[in-house]
Amino acid sequence: MPEFRPEIHTARTPEAPAAPAVRDGVGASHVRLPEGRWETVFAFLCERFPAVGPGVWHRRMTRGLVCDDDGVPIGPGTPYRRGLRLRYYRELAQETPVPFDARVVHRDAHLLVVDKPHFLPVVPAGRFVQQSLLVRLKRELGIDDLVPLHRIDRDTAGLVLFSLQPSTRAAYQQLFPRRAVLKTYEAIAPALPELSAPLVRRSRIGRGEPFFRMRETQGEPNSETRIERLETRGGRARYRLTPVTGRKHQLRVHMAALGAPIVNDPIYPELRVVAEDDFSQPLQLLAKSLAFDDPLSGEPRVFESRLRLAEPL
């Protein structure tokens, strides 16, 4: 292994300015270099993240998209040093644009409330980086320190709450694990003739197959949803869904288990494999309202989505 020369790593020159904490709306990912016998940082990255590929890593490094914790860019020839903490910026060669815009519902000194459209994930994941709600908002609003306080599925539209202030973020974050936020959803699904009064569905939800699907299993219930029918036309109904717990895909699993899968659900009750999103067929599920007592002022706060489900009854 070649001798490490600190000046190669830490030198800051006019041609290599410090990388920003957020680049084009995307925050940095981090990795700390472990014990190993790699000759260069580039060799480590290629071995640790083979799916990215050497060509992509080389382009990222020559463009200053891999740097140390001080923001100093690290080039392909930088010698390996155990314990060095890297940050790097994800980018995809091509992303299919989601042709729907997010809408700001409310903004104050501490909170930003946004209506998320269907098909847009809240945070970068998998094949979505620029086409994620968080990155779009950072880029469009110029707020690098924006942090989502909770998430909803990519397929679901509706309200998402963001924190604007690090100093008050924890107070709002704690509302969700304490179940101090009343969340309501609307869904369109086949009519359940026997549902004349609100129904409470309790069950145990666990991992299914493939890994991203959930299913009801035997055992102590760990999920609960209140289901109310708002109106019926023909064979379909509009429902109000109030989750007491927050299991992954809980509303979709519960409705499918009742024999009323939500319209256009590509996962429940059966997985439909599609090559790409059909933007004309959004899942008919909307995060309609958020209500809680403000942890700073104690005042009740209620936010309502301005979106409507597109599927007519």
The 8 nearest C-alpha neighbors of each residue, nearest first, counted from 0:
[[1, 38, 2, 36, 37, 3, 79, 78],
 [2, 0, 3, 38, 78, 79, 4, 39],
 [1, 3, 4, 0, 78, 79, 38, 5],
 [4, 2, 78, 5, 1, 80, 79, 7],
 [3, 5, 6, 7, 2, 8, 78, 1],
 [6, 4, 8, 7, 9, 3, 10, 78],
 [5, 7, 9, 10, 8, 4, 3, 11],
 [8, 6, 5, 4, 9, 10, 77, 78],
 [9, 7, 6, 5, 10, 77, 73, 4],
 [8, 10, 6, 7, 5, 11, 71, 67],
 [11, 9, 6, 7, 8, 12, 71, 5],
 [12, 10, 9, 15, 71, 16, 13, 17],
 [11, 13, 15, 14, 10, 16, 17, 71],
 [12, 14, 15, 16, 11, 17, 10, 71],
 [13, 15, 12, 16, 11, 17, 63, 72],
 [16, 14, 12, 13, 11, 72, 17, 63],
 [17, 15, 13, 14, 18, 12, 11, 71],
 [16, 18, 70, 71, 19, 72, 15, 69],
 [17, 19, 70, 16, 71, 72, 20, 63],
 [20, 18, 21, 22, 17, 70, 27, 26],
 [19, 21, 26, 27, 18, 22, 70, 143],
 [22, 20, 26, 19, 25, 24, 143, 23],
 [21, 23, 25, 24, 19, 26, 20, 88],
 [24, 22, 25, 138, 21, 134, 137, 129],
 [23, 25, 138, 134, 137, 22, 21, 26],
 [26, 24, 22, 21, 23, 134, 27, 88],
 [27, 25, 21, 20, 22, 24, 28, 88],
 [26, 28, 88, 87, 86, 29, 25, 21],
 [27, 29, 87, 86, 88, 26, 30, 89],
 [30, 28, 86, 85, 87, 27, 31, 84],
 [29, 31, 85, 84, 86, 32, 28, 87],
 [32, 30, 84, 83, 82, 85, 33, 29],
 [31, 33, 82, 81, 83, 84, 30, 34],
 [34, 32, 81, 82, 35, 31, 83, 80],
 [35, 33, 81, 32, 36, 82, 80, 37],
 [34, 36, 37, 33, 81, 32, 43, 79],
 [35, 37, 38, 0, 34, 79, 43, 39],
 [38, 36, 39, 35, 43, 42, 79, 40],
 [37, 39, 79, 0, 78, 36, 1, 42],
 [40, 38, 78, 79, 41, 42, 77, 37],
 [39, 41, 79, 43, 42, 77, 78, 44],
 [40, 42, 75, 39, 44, 43, 45, 76],
 [43, 41, 45, 39, 40, 44, 37, 46],
 [44, 42, 40, 46, 41, 45, 37, 47],
 [45, 43, 47, 41, 46, 42, 48, 40],
 [44, 46, 42, 49, 48, 43, 53, 47],
 [47, 45, 43, 44, 49, 48, 42, 41],
 [46, 48, 44, 45, 43, 49, 42, 50],
 [47, 49, 45, 50, 46, 44, 51, 52],
 [50, 48, 52, 51, 45, 46, 47, 53],
 [49, 51, 52, 48, 45, 47, 53, 46],
 [52, 50, 49, 48, 55, 53, 56, 45],
 [51, 53, 49, 50, 55, 54, 45, 56],
 [54, 52, 56, 55, 45, 57, 51, 49],
 [55, 53, 57, 56, 52, 58, 51, 59],
 [54, 56, 58, 57, 53, 52, 59, 51],
 [57, 55, 59, 53, 58, 54, 60, 52],
 [56, 58, 54, 60, 55, 59, 53, 61],
 [59, 57, 55, 61, 56, 60, 62, 54],
 [58, 60, 64, 56, 62, 57, 61, 55],
 [59, 61, 74, 63, 57, 65, 62, 58],
 [60, 62, 58, 63, 59, 74, 57, 75],
 [63, 61, 59, 60, 64, 58, 65, 57],
 [62, 64, 72, 60, 61, 65, 59, 18],
 [63, 65, 59, 60, 87, 62, 88, 66],
 [66, 64, 87, 60, 63, 73, 72, 86],
 [65, 67, 72, 73, 71, 70, 86, 85],
 [66, 68, 85, 70, 69, 71, 84, 86],
 [67, 69, 70, 84, 85, 86, 66, 71],
 [70, 68, 67, 71, 17, 66, 18, 9],
 [69, 71, 17, 18, 67, 68, 66, 72],
 [70, 72, 17, 66, 67, 69, 18, 73],
 [73, 71, 66, 63, 65, 70, 74, 17],
 [74, 72, 66, 65, 77, 60, 71, 8],
 [73, 75, 60, 76, 77, 61, 72, 63],
 [76, 74, 41, 77, 60, 57, 73, 40],
 [77, 75, 74, 39, 78, 41, 40, 73],
 [76, 78, 74, 39, 75, 40, 73, 8],
 [79, 77, 39, 38, 3, 40, 76, 80],
 [78, 80, 39, 40, 38, 37, 77, 81],
 [81, 79, 83, 82, 78, 32, 3, 40],
 [80, 82, 32, 33, 34, 83, 79, 35],
 [83, 81, 32, 31, 33, 84, 80, 34],
 [82, 84, 32, 81, 31, 80, 85, 67],
 [85, 83, 31, 30, 67, 68, 82, 32],
 [86, 84, 67, 30, 29, 66, 31, 68],
 [85, 87, 29, 28, 66, 27, 65, 67],
 [86, 88, 65, 27, 28, 64, 66, 29],
 [87, 89, 27, 64, 28, 90, 65, 26],
 [90, 88, 87, 91, 128, 27, 28, 25],
 [89, 91, 88, 128, 92, 129, 25, 93],
 [90, 92, 93, 94, 89, 128, 126, 127],
 [91, 93, 90, 94, 55, 126, 89, 95],
 [94, 92, 91, 95, 90, 126, 96, 127],
 [95, 93, 96, 91, 127, 92, 130, 126],
 [94, 96, 97, 93, 130, 127, 98, 275],
 [97, 95, 98, 94, 130, 129, 99, 93],
 [96, 98, 99, 95, 130, 119, 118, 278],
 [99, 97, 96, 100, 278, 95, 118, 116],
 [100, 98, 97, 116, 101, 117, 119, 118],
 [101, 99, 102, 116, 98, 115, 97, 114],
 [100, 102, 115, 114, 116, 113, 103, 99],
 [103, 101, 114, 113, 104, 100, 115, 116],
 [102, 104, 113, 105, 112, 114, 101, 111],
 [103, 105, 113, 112, 102, 114, 106, 304],
 [106, 104, 112, 111, 103, 107, 113, 110],
 [107, 105, 111, 110, 112, 108, 104, 103],
 [106, 108, 110, 109, 111, 105, 163, 112],
 [107, 109, 110, 163, 106, 164, 111, 162],
 [110, 108, 163, 164, 107, 162, 167, 111],
 [111, 109, 162, 107, 163, 106, 161, 108],
 [110, 112, 106, 161, 105, 160, 162, 113],
 [113, 111, 160, 105, 104, 159, 103, 161],
 [114, 112, 103, 104, 159, 102, 158, 115],
 [113, 115, 158, 157, 102, 101, 304, 103],
 [116, 114, 157, 101, 156, 113, 158, 117],
 [117, 115, 156, 101, 99, 119, 100, 114],
 [116, 118, 156, 154, 155, 119, 281, 153],
 [119, 117, 154, 153, 120, 116, 97, 155],
 [118, 120, 153, 131, 117, 116, 132, 121],
 [121, 119, 153, 131, 122, 132, 118, 152],
 [120, 122, 132, 131, 133, 150, 119, 153],
 [123, 121, 133, 131, 120, 132, 124, 134],
 [124, 122, 128, 127, 131, 120, 121, 125],
 [125, 123, 127, 126, 122, 128, 120, 131],
 [124, 126, 127, 123, 128, 91, 122, 120],
 [125, 127, 124, 128, 94, 91, 123, 130],
 [128, 126, 130, 124, 123, 125, 131, 129],
 [129, 127, 123, 130, 131, 124, 90, 126],
 [128, 130, 131, 134, 127, 135, 123, 25],
 [129, 131, 128, 127, 96, 119, 97, 132],
 [132, 130, 120, 119, 122, 123, 129, 134],
 [131, 133, 121, 135, 134, 120, 136, 122],
 [132, 134, 136, 122, 135, 131, 121, 137],
 [135, 133, 24, 137, 136, 131, 132, 25],
 [136, 134, 132, 138, 133, 137, 139, 131],
 [135, 137, 139, 133, 138, 134, 140, 132],
 [138, 136, 24, 142, 134, 141, 140, 143],
 [137, 139, 24, 135, 136, 141, 140, 23],
 [138, 140, 136, 137, 141, 135, 142, 24],
 [141, 139, 137, 142, 136, 138, 135, 143],
 [140, 142, 137, 138, 139, 143, 136, 24],
 [143, 141, 137, 140, 144, 145, 138, 136],
 [142, 144, 137, 145, 141, 21, 24, 138],
 [145, 143, 142, 146, 163, 164, 165, 137],
 [144, 146, 163, 143, 142, 162, 161, 137],
 [145, 147, 162, 161, 148, 144, 163, 133],
 [148, 146, 161, 149, 160, 162, 145, 150],
 [147, 149, 161, 172, 160, 162, 146, 150],
 [150, 148, 147, 160, 159, 151, 175, 161],
 [151, 149, 121, 159, 152, 147, 148, 122],
 [150, 152, 155, 153, 121, 149, 159, 156],
 [153, 151, 155, 154, 120, 150, 248, 121],
 [152, 154, 120, 118, 119, 155, 117, 151],
 [153, 155, 118, 117, 152, 282, 156, 281],
 [156, 154, 152, 117, 284, 153, 285, 282],
 [157, 155, 117, 116, 285, 115, 286, 284],
 [158, 156, 286, 114, 115, 285, 304, 287],
 [157, 159, 114, 286, 113, 304, 115, 287],
 [160, 158, 113, 112, 114, 161, 150, 157],
 [159, 161, 112, 148, 111, 147, 113, 149],
 [162, 160, 147, 111, 148, 146, 110, 112],
 [161, 163, 110, 146, 168, 164, 109, 145],
 [162, 164, 109, 145, 110, 161, 144, 165],
 [163, 165, 109, 166, 167, 162, 168, 108],
 [166, 164, 168, 167, 163, 162, 169, 144],
 [165, 167, 164, 168, 169, 170, 163, 109],
 [168, 166, 165, 170, 164, 169, 171, 109],
 [169, 167, 165, 171, 170, 162, 166, 164],
 [170, 168, 172, 171, 167, 173, 166, 165],
 [169, 171, 168, 173, 172, 167, 294, 174],
 [170, 172, 169, 173, 168, 174, 294, 167],
 [173, 171, 169, 174, 170, 148, 168, 175],
 [172, 174, 171, 175, 170, 176, 169, 177],
 [173, 175, 179, 177, 172, 171, 176, 180],
 [174, 176, 178, 177, 173, 179, 180, 172],
 [177, 175, 178, 173, 174, 179, 172, 180],
 [176, 178, 174, 175, 179, 173, 180, 172],
 [179, 177, 175, 176, 180, 174, 181, 244],
 [178, 180, 174, 177, 175, 291, 181, 176],
 [181, 179, 291, 178, 290, 175, 182, 174],
 [182, 180, 290, 289, 291, 179, 183, 178],
 [183, 181, 289, 288, 180, 241, 290, 242],
 [184, 182, 241, 288, 287, 240, 286, 181],
 [185, 183, 286, 287, 240, 285, 239, 241],
 [184, 186, 239, 285, 238, 284, 240, 287],
 [187, 185, 284, 238, 283, 237, 285, 188],
 [186, 188, 237, 283, 236, 261, 262, 238],
 [187, 189, 261, 262, 259, 235, 236, 260],
 [190, 188, 235, 259, 234, 236, 191, 260],
 [189, 191, 235, 236, 234, 192, 188, 231],
 [190, 192, 194, 193, 189, 259, 236, 258],
 [193, 191, 194, 190, 195, 234, 189, 231],
 [192, 194, 191, 195, 196, 190, 198, 228],
 [193, 195, 191, 192, 196, 198, 197, 228],
 [196, 194, 193, 197, 192, 228, 227, 198],
 [195, 197, 194, 198, 227, 228, 193, 226],
 [198, 196, 227, 226, 225, 199, 195, 194],
 [197, 199, 226, 225, 196, 200, 227, 194],
 [200, 198, 225, 224, 226, 201, 197, 223],
 [199, 201, 224, 223, 198, 225, 202, 253],
 [202, 200, 223, 222, 220, 199, 224, 203],
 [203, 201, 220, 222, 221, 204, 215, 200],
 [202, 204, 220, 221, 216, 215, 222, 219],
 [205, 203, 215, 214, 216, 202, 213, 221],
 [204, 206, 214, 213, 215, 216, 207, 203],
 [207, 205, 213, 214, 212, 210, 208, 204],
 [206, 208, 213, 212, 214, 210, 209, 205],
 [209, 207, 210, 212, 206, 211, 213, 214],
 [208, 210, 211, 212, 207, 206, 213, 270],
 [209, 211, 208, 212, 207, 206, 213, 205],
 [212, 210, 209, 213, 208, 207, 206, 247],
 [213, 211, 207, 210, 209, 208, 206, 214],
 [212, 214, 206, 207, 205, 204, 211, 248],
 [215, 213, 207, 204, 205, 206, 216, 252],
 [214, 216, 204, 203, 205, 202, 217, 213],
 [217, 215, 203, 204, 214, 205, 218, 202],
 [216, 218, 203, 215, 219, 202, 220, 204],
 [219, 217, 203, 220, 216, 202, 221, 204],
 [218, 220, 203, 221, 217, 202, 216, 201],
 [221, 219, 203, 202, 222, 201, 218, 204],
 [220, 222, 203, 202, 219, 204, 223, 201],
 [223, 221, 244, 202, 201, 220, 203, 246],
 [222, 224, 201, 243, 200, 244, 242, 202],
 [225, 223, 242, 200, 241, 199, 243, 226],
 [224, 226, 199, 241, 240, 198, 242, 200],
 [227, 225, 240, 198, 197, 239, 199, 224],
 [228, 226, 197, 239, 238, 229, 240, 198],
 [227, 229, 238, 230, 237, 239, 236, 226],
 [228, 230, 238, 237, 227, 239, 231, 236],
 [231, 229, 237, 236, 228, 232, 238, 235],
 [232, 230, 236, 235, 237, 233, 190, 229],
 [233, 231, 312, 235, 234, 236, 230, 190],
 [232, 234, 235, 231, 312, 236, 190, 189],
 [233, 235, 190, 189, 232, 236, 231, 312],
 [236, 234, 189, 190, 188, 232, 233, 231],
 [237, 235, 231, 190, 230, 187, 188, 189],
 [236, 238, 187, 230, 229, 186, 228, 231],
 [239, 237, 228, 186, 229, 227, 185, 240],
 [238, 240, 185, 227, 184, 226, 228, 241],
 [241, 239, 226, 184, 183, 225, 185, 238],
 [240, 242, 183, 225, 224, 182, 184, 243],
 [243, 241, 224, 244, 223, 225, 240, 245],
 [242, 244, 223, 224, 241, 245, 222, 225],
 [245, 243, 222, 242, 223, 246, 224, 221],
 [244, 246, 247, 242, 249, 243, 222, 248],
 [247, 245, 249, 244, 248, 222, 204, 221],
 [246, 248, 249, 245, 213, 152, 204, 250],
 [249, 247, 251, 250, 252, 246, 213, 152],
 [250, 248, 246, 252, 247, 251, 253, 245],
 [251, 249, 253, 252, 248, 254, 224, 242],
 [250, 252, 254, 248, 249, 253, 255, 261],
 [251, 253, 249, 255, 250, 254, 248, 256],
 [254, 252, 256, 250, 255, 251, 249, 257],
 [253, 255, 260, 257, 259, 251, 256, 252],
 [254, 256, 260, 258, 259, 252, 257, 253],
 [255, 257, 253, 258, 254, 252, 259, 260],
 [258, 256, 254, 255, 259, 253, 260, 191],
 [257, 259, 255, 256, 260, 254, 191, 189],
 [258, 260, 189, 255, 254, 188, 257, 261],
 [261, 259, 255, 254, 188, 258, 262, 268],
 [260, 262, 188, 264, 187, 283, 259, 263],
 [261, 263, 188, 283, 264, 187, 282, 260],
 [264, 262, 282, 265, 280, 281, 261, 283],
 [263, 265, 282, 262, 266, 261, 267, 260],
 [266, 264, 271, 270, 263, 267, 269, 272],
 [267, 265, 270, 264, 269, 271, 268, 212],
 [268, 266, 269, 264, 270, 255, 265, 260],
 [267, 269, 255, 266, 260, 270, 252, 256],
 [270, 268, 267, 266, 271, 265, 264, 255],
 [269, 271, 266, 265, 267, 272, 268, 212],
 [272, 270, 265, 266, 273, 269, 267, 264],
 [271, 273, 270, 274, 265, 266, 275, 269],
 [274, 272, 275, 271, 276, 265, 277, 270],
 [273, 275, 272, 276, 277, 271, 265, 95],
 [276, 274, 273, 277, 272, 95, 278, 118],
 [275, 277, 278, 273, 274, 118, 280, 279],
 [276, 278, 279, 280, 275, 281, 273, 274],
 [277, 279, 280, 276, 281, 118, 98, 97],
 [278, 280, 277, 281, 276, 309, 282, 263],
 [279, 281, 278, 277, 263, 282, 276, 283],
 [282, 280, 283, 278, 263, 279, 117, 154],
 [281, 283, 263, 264, 284, 154, 262, 155],
 [282, 284, 262, 186, 187, 308, 281, 261],
 [283, 285, 186, 155, 282, 185, 156, 286],
 [284, 286, 156, 157, 185, 184, 287, 155],
 [287, 285, 157, 184, 158, 156, 288, 183],
 [286, 288, 184, 304, 285, 183, 303, 157],
 [289, 287, 303, 183, 302, 182, 304, 286],
 [288, 290, 182, 302, 181, 301, 180, 303],
 [289, 291, 301, 181, 300, 180, 302, 182],
 [292, 290, 180, 300, 299, 293, 179, 181],
 [291, 293, 299, 298, 297, 300, 294, 290],
 [292, 294, 297, 298, 295, 296, 299, 291],
 [295, 293, 297, 296, 170, 292, 171, 298],
 [296, 294, 293, 297, 170, 298, 167, 171],
 [297, 295, 298, 293, 294, 292, 299, 300],
 [296, 298, 293, 292, 294, 295, 299, 300],
 [297, 299, 293, 296, 292, 300, 294, 295],
 [300, 298, 292, 291, 293, 297, 301, 290],
 [299, 301, 291, 290, 292, 293, 298, 302],
 [302, 300, 290, 289, 299, 291, 303, 288],
 [301, 303, 289, 288, 290, 300, 304, 112],
 [304, 302, 288, 287, 305, 301, 289, 158],
 [305, 303, 287, 306, 158, 157, 288, 114],
 [304, 306, 303, 307, 114, 104, 157, 287],
 [307, 305, 304, 308, 157, 114, 285, 156],
 [308, 306, 309, 305, 285, 304, 287, 310],
 [307, 309, 310, 283, 285, 306, 284, 186],
 [308, 310, 307, 311, 283, 281, 306, 280],
 [309, 311, 308, 312, 283, 187, 262, 281],
 [312, 310, 309, 308, 187, 232, 235, 237],
 [311, 232, 235, 310, 236, 231, 233, 237]]
